[in-house]
């Protein structure tokens, strides 16, 4: 189970998130394609896609930050305790979100 070795789970998660972020940010900026014969009307779908990408990127970044924080907590021995109130984060919650650094009450 994830809870038996959270460090391995978190390191793997960090790799996955970093990779996903790299893929997202590697996309060419819309608008840079002027002169490449883009059809009018493409711009709207590209814009929508771009907004979705930005939202996705923010979610990934937040998750990555939490993962980094959870790894730091493993190092200082506070993993599994809430950053705010130091209460135990439930094992069930950690199974579901191994990168959780706060209890349900203080979840962002
Ligand atoms: Zn708390």
Backbone and ligand atoms as CSV (ligand in chain L), in Angstrom:
chain,resi,resn,atom,element,x,y,z
A,1,UNK,N,N,0.842,-1.208,0.000
A,1,UNK,CA,C,0.000,0.000,0.000
A,1,UNK,C,C,0.873,1.252,0.000
A,2,UNK,N,N,0.275,2.327,-0.394
A,2,UNK,CA,C,0.993,3.587,-0.497
A,2,UNK,C,C,1.566,4.002,0.854
A,3,UNK,N,N,0.817,3.714,1.918
A,3,UNK,CA,C,1.221,4.202,3.232
A,3,UNK,C,C,2.456,3.476,3.766
A,4,UNK,N,N,2.776,2.297,3.207
A,4,UNK,CA,C,3.908,1.536,3.725
A,4,UNK,C,C,5.226,2.183,3.326
A,5,UNK,N,N,5.267,2.805,2.170
A,5,UNK,CA,C,6.477,3.498,1.742
A,5,UNK,C,C,6.126,4.817,1.061
A,6,UNK,N,N,5.760,5.785,1.858
A,6,UNK,CA,C,5.316,7.058,1.274
A,6,UNK,C,C,6.409,7.767,0.489
A,7,UNK,N,N,7.676,7.566,0.897
A,7,UNK,CA,C,8.745,8.279,0.201
A,7,UNK,C,C,8.833,7.858,-1.266
A,8,UNK,N,N,8.784,6.533,-1.497
A,8,UNK,CA,C,8.844,6.018,-2.863
A,8,UNK,C,C,7.653,6.538,-3.670
A,9,UNK,N,N,6.477,6.529,-3.039
A,9,UNK,CA,C,5.273,7.016,-3.708
A,9,UNK,C,C,5.422,8.485,-4.067
A,10,UNK,N,N,5.944,9.274,-3.112
A,10,UNK,CA,C,6.077,10.718,-3.322
A,10,UNK,C,C,7.129,11.036,-4.386
A,11,UNK,N,N,8.239,10.293,-4.349
A,11,UNK,CA,C,9.294,10.535,-5.341
A,11,UNK,C,C,8.788,10.218,-6.740
A,12,UNK,N,N,8.022,9.139,-6.830
A,12,UNK,CA,C,7.456,8.746,-8.111
A,12,UNK,C,C,6.463,9.804,-8.590
A,13,UNK,N,N,5.653,10.272,-7.641
A,13,UNK,CA,C,4.660,11.295,-7.949
A,13,UNK,C,C,5.345,12.580,-8.413
A,14,UNK,N,N,6.450,12.920,-7.747
A,14,UNK,CA,C,7.176,14.136,-8.110
A,14,UNK,C,C,7.705,14.038,-9.535
A,15,UNK,N,N,8.243,12.858,-9.875
A,15,UNK,CA,C,8.735,12.622,-11.235
A,15,UNK,C,C,7.615,12.796,-12.254
A,16,UNK,N,N,6.478,12.166,-11.958
A,16,UNK,CA,C,5.343,12.222,-12.873
A,16,UNK,C,C,4.878,13.662,-13.066
A,17,UNK,N,N,4.758,14.398,-11.957
A,17,UNK,CA,C,4.278,15.778,-12.027
A,17,UNK,C,C,5.249,16.664,-12.789
A,18,UNK,N,N,6.547,16.479,-12.526
A,18,UNK,CA,C,7.571,17.267,-13.201
A,18,UNK,C,C,7.513,17.027,-14.709
A,19,UNK,N,N,7.322,15.763,-15.066
A,19,UNK,CA,C,7.232,15.386,-16.468
A,19,UNK,C,C,6.009,16.029,-17.131
A,20,UNK,N,N,4.868,15.942,-16.421
A,20,UNK,CA,C,3.630,16.507,-16.963
A,20,UNK,C,C,3.755,18.015,-17.138
A,21,UNK,N,N,4.402,18.663,-16.171
A,21,UNK,CA,C,4.606,20.108,-16.258
A,21,UNK,C,C,5.506,20.458,-17.436
A,22,UNK,N,N,6.555,19.674,-17.618
A,22,UNK,CA,C,7.485,19.912,-18.719
A,22,UNK,C,C,6.762,19.789,-20.056
A,23,UNK,N,N,5.899,18.795,-20.163
A,23,UNK,CA,C,5.141,18.587,-21.392
A,23,UNK,C,C,4.236,19.782,-21.661
A,24,UNK,N,N,3.587,20.267,-20.606
A,24,UNK,CA,C,2.675,21.394,-20.763
A,24,UNK,C,C,3.405,22.664,-21.166
A,25,UNK,N,N,4.525,22.948,-20.476
A,25,UNK,CA,C,5.226,24.198,-20.731
A,25,UNK,C,C,6.014,24.152,-22.027
A,26,UNK,N,N,6.221,22.946,-22.569
A,26,UNK,CA,C,6.978,22.812,-23.809
A,26,UNK,C,C,6.123,23.163,-25.029
A,27,UNK,N,N,4.821,23.301,-24.795
A,27,UNK,CA,C,3.943,23.636,-25.917
A,27,UNK,C,C,4.263,25.012,-26.474
A,28,UNK,N,N,4.236,25.137,-27.790
A,28,UNK,CA,C,4.501,26.449,-28.380
A,28,UNK,C,C,3.395,27.437,-28.027
A,29,UNK,N,N,3.789,28.676,-27.817
A,29,UNK,CA,C,2.819,29.722,-27.496
A,29,UNK,C,C,1.899,29.958,-28.683
A,30,UNK,N,N,0.594,30.102,-28.420
A,30,UNK,CA,C,-0.296,30.451,-29.535
A,30,UNK,C,C,0.049,31.867,-29.984
A,31,UNK,N,N,-0.023,32.112,-31.256
A,31,UNK,CA,C,0.305,33.446,-31.746
A,31,UNK,C,C,1.695,33.453,-32.362
A,32,UNK,N,N,2.528,32.533,-31.923
A,32,UNK,CA,C,3.869,32.472,-32.483
A,32,UNK,C,C,3.831,31.830,-33.867
A,33,UNK,N,N,2.652,31.311,-34.215
A,33,UNK,CA,C,2.532,30.625,-35.487
A,33,UNK,C,C,2.085,31.524,-36.620
A,34,UNK,N,N,2.055,32.851,-36.381
A,34,UNK,CA,C,1.639,33.767,-37.437
A,34,UNK,C,C,2.598,33.635,-38.617
A,35,UNK,N,N,2.015,33.479,-39.782
A,35,UNK,CA,C,2.862,33.335,-40.955
A,35,UNK,C,C,2.999,31.874,-41.364
A,36,UNK,N,N,2.466,30.987,-40.531
A,36,UNK,CA,C,2.522,29.582,-40.892
A,36,UNK,C,C,1.209,29.101,-41.492
A,37,UNK,N,N,0.397,30.060,-41.931
A,37,UNK,CA,C,-0.821,29.708,-42.628
A,37,UNK,C,C,-1.895,29.126,-41.738
A,38,UNK,N,N,-1.983,29.602,-40.501
A,38,UNK,CA,C,-3.048,29.153,-39.608
A,38,UNK,C,C,-4.393,29.645,-40.120
A,39,UNK,N,N,-5.387,28.806,-40.009
A,39,UNK,CA,C,-6.719,29.198,-40.432
A,39,UNK,C,C,-7.328,30.125,-39.385
A,40,UNK,N,N,-8.124,31.099,-39.868
A,40,UNK,CA,C,-8.874,31.929,-38.944
A,40,UNK,C,C,-9.906,31.012,-38.294
A,41,UNK,N,N,-10.117,31.159,-36.997
A,41,UNK,CA,C,-11.063,30.285,-36.329
A,41,UNK,C,C,-10.336,29.257,-35.481
A,42,UNK,N,N,-9.095,29.021,-35.814
A,42,UNK,CA,C,-8.292,28.130,-34.986
A,42,UNK,C,C,-7.970,28.793,-33.655
A,43,UNK,N,N,-7.899,30.128,-33.711
A,43,UNK,CA,C,-7.415,30.854,-32.546
A,43,UNK,C,C,-8.290,30.645,-31.313
A,44,UNK,N,N,-9.611,30.539,-31.526
A,44,UNK,CA,C,-10.504,30.370,-30.385
A,44,UNK,C,C,-10.233,29.066,-29.655
A,45,UNK,N,N,-10.159,27.998,-30.405
A,45,UNK,CA,C,-9.933,26.704,-29.760
A,45,UNK,C,C,-8.553,26.657,-29.123
A,46,UNK,N,N,-7.602,27.331,-29.754
A,46,UNK,CA,C,-6.259,27.367,-29.165
A,46,UNK,C,C,-6.299,28.139,-27.850
A,47,UNK,N,N,-7.039,29.255,-27.843
A,47,UNK,CA,C,-7.146,30.063,-26.630
A,47,UNK,C,C,-7.776,29.258,-25.505
A,48,UNK,N,N,-8.846,28.554,-25.837
A,48,UNK,CA,C,-9.527,27.732,-24.830
A,48,UNK,C,C,-8.582,26.664,-24.299
A,49,UNK,N,N,-7.870,26.047,-25.236
A,49,UNK,CA,C,-6.923,25.006,-24.865
A,49,UNK,C,C,-5.844,25.573,-23.955
A,50,UNK,N,N,-5.441,26.793,-24.269
A,50,UNK,CA,C,-4.389,27.462,-23.511
A,50,UNK,C,C,-4.851,27.723,-22.067
A,51,UNK,N,N,-6.084,28.184,-21.931
A,51,UNK,CA,C,-6.636,28.448,-20.602
A,51,UNK,C,C,-6.687,27.148,-19.800
A,52,UNK,N,N,-7.123,26.083,-20.461
A,52,UNK,CA,C,-7.169,24.779,-19.809
A,52,UNK,C,C,-5.775,24.357,-19.380
A,53,UNK,N,N,-4.803,24.608,-20.254
A,53,UNK,CA,C,-3.415,24.272,-19.943
A,53,UNK,C,C,-2.920,25.025,-18.719
A,54,UNK,N,N,-3.236,26.321,-18.665
A,54,UNK,CA,C,-2.782,27.145,-17.545
A,54,UNK,C,C,-3.388,26.636,-16.248
A,55,UNK,N,N,-4.683,26.308,-16.286
A,55,UNK,CA,C,-5.356,25.777,-15.105
A,55,UNK,C,C,-4.727,24.451,-14.689
A,56,UNK,N,N,-4.456,23.621,-15.696
A,56,UNK,CA,C,-3.851,22.319,-15.442
A,56,UNK,C,C,-2.468,22.499,-14.826
A,57,UNK,N,N,-1.737,23.476,-15.376
A,57,UNK,CA,C,-0.394,23.765,-14.906
A,57,UNK,C,C,-0.408,24.195,-13.447
A,58,UNK,N,N,-1.391,25.035,-13.090
A,58,UNK,CA,C,-1.497,25.505,-11.713
A,58,UNK,C,C,-1.797,24.353,-10.764
A,59,UNK,N,N,-2.703,23.467,-11.204
A,59,UNK,CA,C,-3.036,22.302,-10.390
A,59,UNK,C,C,-1.804,21.432,-10.176
A,60,UNK,N,N,-1.062,21.228,-11.270
A,60,UNK,CA,C,0.134,20.398,-11.197
A,60,UNK,C,C,1.180,21.030,-10.288
A,61,UNK,N,N,1.346,22.359,-10.395
A,61,UNK,CA,C,2.330,23.066,-9.588
A,61,UNK,C,C,1.988,22.979,-8.109
A,62,UNK,N,N,0.691,23.168,-7.794
A,62,UNK,CA,C,0.234,23.082,-6.411
A,62,UNK,C,C,0.531,21.693,-5.855
A,63,UNK,N,N,0.210,20.692,-6.667
A,63,UNK,CA,C,0.418,19.310,-6.261
A,63,UNK,C,C,1.912,19.025,-6.066
A,64,UNK,N,N,2.709,19.575,-6.972
A,64,UNK,CA,C,4.154,19.379,-6.899
A,64,UNK,C,C,4.714,20.024,-5.631
A,65,UNK,N,N,4.223,21.231,-5.318
A,65,UNK,CA,C,4.661,21.907,-4.100
A,65,UNK,C,C,4.293,21.104,-2.865
A,66,UNK,N,N,3.090,20.564,-2.867
A,66,UNK,CA,C,2.632,19.751,-1.738
A,66,UNK,C,C,3.489,18.495,-1.604
A,67,UNK,N,N,3.827,17.922,-2.767
A,67,UNK,CA,C,4.655,16.715,-2.775
A,67,UNK,C,C,6.030,17.011,-2.186
A,68,UNK,N,N,6.609,18.154,-2.607
A,68,UNK,CA,C,7.913,18.569,-2.082
A,68,UNK,C,C,7.830,18.775,-0.573
A,69,UNK,N,N,6.752,19.402,-0.140
A,69,UNK,CA,C,6.551,19.689,1.274
A,69,UNK,C,C,6.403,18.380,2.061
A,70,UNK,N,N,5.658,17.438,1.481
A,70,UNK,CA,C,5.450,16.149,2.133
A,70,UNK,C,C,6.783,15.403,2.269
A,71,UNK,N,N,7.637,15.517,1.240
A,71,UNK,CA,C,8.953,14.880,1.292
A,71,UNK,C,C,9.810,15.515,2.387
A,72,UNK,N,N,9.716,16.840,2.510
A,72,UNK,CA,C,10.453,17.555,3.554
A,72,UNK,C,C,9.958,17.128,4.932
A,73,UNK,N,N,8.653,16.900,5.018
A,73,UNK,CA,C,8.055,16.457,6.283
A,73,UNK,C,C,8.526,15.043,6.644
A,74,UNK,N,N,8.723,14.219,5.631
A,74,UNK,CA,C,9.265,12.879,5.877
A,74,UNK,C,C,10.655,12.998,6.492
A,75,UNK,N,N,11.430,13.974,5.959
A,75,UNK,CA,C,12.800,14.164,6.443
A,75,UNK,C,C,12.825,14.655,7.883
A,76,UNK,N,N,11.930,15.581,8.217
A,76,UNK,CA,C,11.980,16.115,9.583
A,76,UNK,C,C,11.043,15.368,10.539
A,77,UNK,N,N,10.458,14.294,10.037
A,77,UNK,CA,C,9.689,13.416,10.915
A,77,UNK,C,C,8.285,13.881,11.243
A,78,UNK,N,N,7.788,14.870,10.495
A,78,UNK,CA,C,6.436,15.353,10.775
A,78,UNK,C,C,5.437,14.870,9.729
A,79,UNK,N,N,5.895,13.947,8.862
A,79,UNK,CA,C,4.981,13.433,7.840
A,79,UNK,C,C,3.787,12.761,8.500
A,80,UNK,N,N,2.597,13.071,7.989
A,80,UNK,CA,C,1.391,12.486,8.551
A,80,UNK,C,C,0.738,13.388,9.583
A,81,UNK,N,N,1.430,14.524,9.906
A,81,UNK,CA,C,0.844,15.494,10.816
A,81,UNK,C,C,0.492,16.758,10.044
A,82,UNK,N,N,-0.587,17.397,10.447
A,82,UNK,CA,C,-1.043,18.620,9.795
A,82,UNK,C,C,-0.048,19.757,10.021
A,83,UNK,N,N,0.227,20.522,8.950
A,83,UNK,CA,C,1.141,21.653,9.038
A,83,UNK,C,C,0.592,22.758,9.932
A,84,UNK,N,N,-0.720,22.819,10.055
A,84,UNK,CA,C,-1.344,23.914,10.796
A,84,UNK,C,C,-1.540,23.555,12.266
A,85,UNK,N,N,-2.189,22.414,12.526
A,85,UNK,CA,C,-2.567,22.087,13.904
A,85,UNK,C,C,-1.800,20.895,14.475
A,86,UNK,N,N,-0.928,20.294,13.650
A,86,UNK,CA,C,-0.125,19.143,14.072
A,86,UNK,C,C,-0.936,17.893,14.410
A,87,UNK,N,N,-2.236,17.941,14.128
A,87,UNK,CA,C,-3.064,16.743,14.313
A,87,UNK,C,C,-2.659,15.703,13.276
A,88,UNK,N,N,-2.898,14.430,13.602
A,88,UNK,CA,C,-2.608,13.375,12.641
A,88,UNK,C,C,-3.527,13.517,11.430
A,89,UNK,N,N,-2.931,13.377,10.260
A,89,UNK,CA,C,-3.733,13.296,9.047
A,89,UNK,C,C,-4.133,11.827,8.937
A,90,UNK,N,N,-5.382,11.539,8.748
A,90,UNK,CA,C,-5.845,10.145,8.736
A,90,UNK,C,C,-5.124,9.295,7.709
A,91,UNK,N,N,-4.912,8.028,8.041
A,91,UNK,CA,C,-4.247,7.104,7.125
A,91,UNK,C,C,-5.040,6.965,5.826
A,92,UNK,N,N,-6.345,7.036,5.964
A,92,UNK,CA,C,-7.199,6.924,4.779
A,92,UNK,C,C,-6.931,8.081,3.818
A,93,UNK,N,N,-6.791,9.271,4.407
A,93,UNK,CA,C,-6.526,10.462,3.608
A,93,UNK,C,C,-5.141,10.372,2.965
A,94,UNK,N,N,-4.178,9.845,3.692
A,94,UNK,CA,C,-2.820,9.724,3.167
A,94,UNK,C,C,-2.740,8.666,2.074
A,95,UNK,N,N,-3.595,7.655,2.179
A,95,UNK,CA,C,-3.651,6.646,1.126
A,95,UNK,C,C,-4.144,7.270,-0.168
A,96,UNK,N,N,-5.132,8.135,0.008
A,96,UNK,CA,C,-5.756,8.788,-1.135
A,96,UNK,C,C,-4.885,9.920,-1.654
A,97,UNK,N,N,-4.278,10.653,-0.719
A,97,UNK,CA,C,-3.424,11.788,-1.057
A,97,UNK,C,C,-2.123,11.687,-0.291
A,98,UNK,N,N,-1.171,10.888,-0.776
A,98,UNK,CA,C,0.084,10.709,-0.025
A,98,UNK,C,C,0.850,12.023,0.147
A,99,UNK,N,N,0.496,13.028,-0.660
A,99,UNK,CA,C,1.198,14.315,-0.601
A,99,UNK,C,C,0.500,15.294,0.340
A,100,UNK,N,N,-0.523,14.817,1.048
A,100,UNK,CA,C,-1.259,15.712,1.942
A,100,UNK,C,C,-0.363,16.197,3.073
A,101,UNK,N,N,-0.363,17.510,3.302
A,101,UNK,CA,C,0.448,18.065,4.383
A,101,UNK,C,C,-0.436,18.731,5.438
A,102,UNK,N,N,-1.746,18.660,5.206
A,102,UNK,CA,C,-2.688,19.245,6.149
A,102,UNK,C,C,-3.856,18.307,6.376
A,103,UNK,N,N,-4.486,18.401,7.541
A,103,UNK,CA,C,-5.651,17.592,7.828
A,103,UNK,C,C,-6.844,18.110,7.009
A,104,UNK,N,N,-7.916,17.366,7.020
A,104,UNK,CA,C,-9.081,17.731,6.211
A,104,UNK,C,C,-9.571,19.148,6.580
A,105,UNK,N,N,-9.506,19.452,7.876
A,105,UNK,CA,C,-9.993,20.751,8.337
A,105,UNK,C,C,-9.181,21.911,7.779
A,106,UNK,N,N,-7.868,21.687,7.621
A,106,UNK,CA,C,-6.992,22.773,7.187
A,106,UNK,C,C,-6.557,22.632,5.725
A,107,UNK,N,N,-7.177,21.712,5.020
A,107,UNK,CA,C,-6.845,21.536,3.609
A,107,UNK,C,C,-7.139,22.832,2.859
A,108,UNK,N,N,-6.252,23.170,1.949
A,108,UNK,CA,C,-6.436,24.408,1.194
A,108,UNK,C,C,-7.558,24.248,0.171
L,1,ZN,ZN,ZN,-5.077,20.742,10.808
